[in-house]
Amino acid sequence: MEAKWCFLATMALLAMLVVVVNGDGEVKTIVKIVKGKKVCDKGWECKGLSAYCCNQTISDFFQTYQFENLFSKRNTPVAHASGFWDYHSFITAAAEYQPHGFGTTGGKFMGQKEVAAFLGHVGSKTSCGYGVATGGPLAWGLCYNKEMSPSQTYCDDYYKYTYPCTPGVSYHGRGALPLYWNYNYGKTGEALKIDLLNHPEHIENNATLAFQAAMWKWMTPEKKHLPSAHDVFVGKWKPTKNDTLAKRVPGFGTTMNVLYGDQVCGKGDDESMNNIVSHYLYYLDLMGVGREEAGSHEVLSCAEQLPFSQASASASSS
């Protein structure tokens, strides 16, 4: 009887823990059954047991050569952050957010579209492309990792008790989705467990951290009653009646509303909005998805959407 019990216990343990090994003998995926649900851990690429890590992860459908195609001019001599950004830094940063659904929600197709959407914002915000630039204006994403000639230090004394400015420190734009202002560095630093309030320069010195800060912003609602850019893109957000009246619908257009509010949305045919959309469509093409899969104009644009929030004087550069 005891032997039978031991056998059953062993089989149960094996059923709960499955290690998938690749041809070189390296442990690649750990699979467990927790409370009746399958969860996985893919090591450095998808850290921590999560149902999302059981899906295809980003490197399964977005590889080094595609990253190079999207950002083909980033390491040219005239690029301002030449040698800084690379694929490994992007994947390493994504490992922290894939267990929460970044690029791993809704299957491969949705994962590809989300990566293109996120990088569309990144490419637009870090581009030094212009109309007659070699390779075209959309080939110059990740040209910058910081604001080159800041006009101010971006210190807002309203937050002097929660995120006090460090003397002599400037909180100008840095990163993949550039951070501005002391309170944004403070909040992001708290989330990433990095002292960005005293050392905002960490963002411009570490490409993985710069991508992580941008992914945290993509995955995190700005306020409790608002959705995240991730949620509105992958369809986890359900519009309310007020959202419908404000013409806010799930899709790429509303990611701009979440991230920038009235800086780009509700302004009709806005140049800044069109630039972000153009990068997204360009990246969809280069990734083999195709811009025809981006959706209707209503889904792509936020031109007619009422903003989720009005930008304050200080937030206008956030």
Secondary structure, 3 states (H helix, E strand, C coil): CHHHHHHHHHHHHHHHEEEEECCCCCEEEEEEEECCEEEEECHHHCCCCECHHHCCCHHHHCCHHHHHHHCCCCCCCCCCCCCCCCHHHHHHHHCCCHHHCCCCCCHHHHHHHHHHHHHHHHHHHCCCCCCCCCCCHHHCCCCCCECCCCCCCCCCHHHCCCCCCCCCCCCCCECCCCECCHHHHHHHHHHHCCCCCCCCCHHHHCHHHHHHHHHHHHHCCCCCCCCCHHHHHHCCCCCCHHHHHCCCCCCHHHHHHHHHHHHCCCCCCCHHHHHHHHHHHHHHHHCCCCHHHCCCHHHHCCCCCCCCCCCCCCHHHC
